[in-house]
């Protein structure tokens, strides 16, 4: 499943919002490929959705690198 990082908390967790508006909690231990501190709001991520008694949560969270590169290129163009 894909979504965007919507909120990052200093305590080591955050929230992902999917295209259909669903919100998923994730913990820093579920981030793969990059450090939790390297994630930014609006980064596109892939994850495995799950649910427990506390609600929806994401596991195996991975930043989608090609989308990050496109975002960086667009930001660079906007600065000019």
URMO-V163185 format. One record per backbone hydrogen bond with DSSP energy under -0.5 kcal/mol. CO is the residue of the C=O (numbers start at 1). NH is the residue of the N-H. E is the energy in kcal/mol with one decimal. If there is no record, write none. Layout:
CO:NH:E, CO:NH:E
This chain:
1:47:-2.5, 2:19:-0.6, 3:45:-3.0, 4:17:-2.8, 5:42:-3.5, 7:15:-2.4, 9:12:-1.9, 9:13:-0.7, 12:28:-2.8, 13:9:-3.2, 14:26:-2.4, 15:6:-2.9, 15:7:-1.5, 16:24:-2.8, 17:4:-2.7, 18:21:-1.9, 22:18:-2.5, 24:16:-2.8, 25:58:-3.1, 26:14:-2.5, 27:30:-2.5, 28:31:-1.4, 30:61:-2.4, 32:63:-0.6, 35:38:-1.8, 35:39:-0.5, 36:39:-1.5, 40:43:-1.9, 43:5:-2.3, 44:64:-2.8, 45:3:-2.1, 46:62:-2.9, 47:49:-0.6, 48:59:-2.4, 50:57:-2.4, 52:55:-1.4, 55:52:-2.1, 56:25:-1.9, 57:50:-2.1, 59:48:-3.0, 61:32:-3.4, 62:46:-3.0, 63:65:-1.0, 64:67:-0.6, 64:68:-1.4, 65:69:-2.3, 66:70:-1.9, 67:71:-2.3, 68:72:-2.4, 69:73:-2.4, 70:74:-2.3, 71:75:-2.3, 72:76:-2.3, 73:77:-2.1, 74:78:-2.3, 75:79:-1.3, 76:80:-0.7, 77:80:-0.8
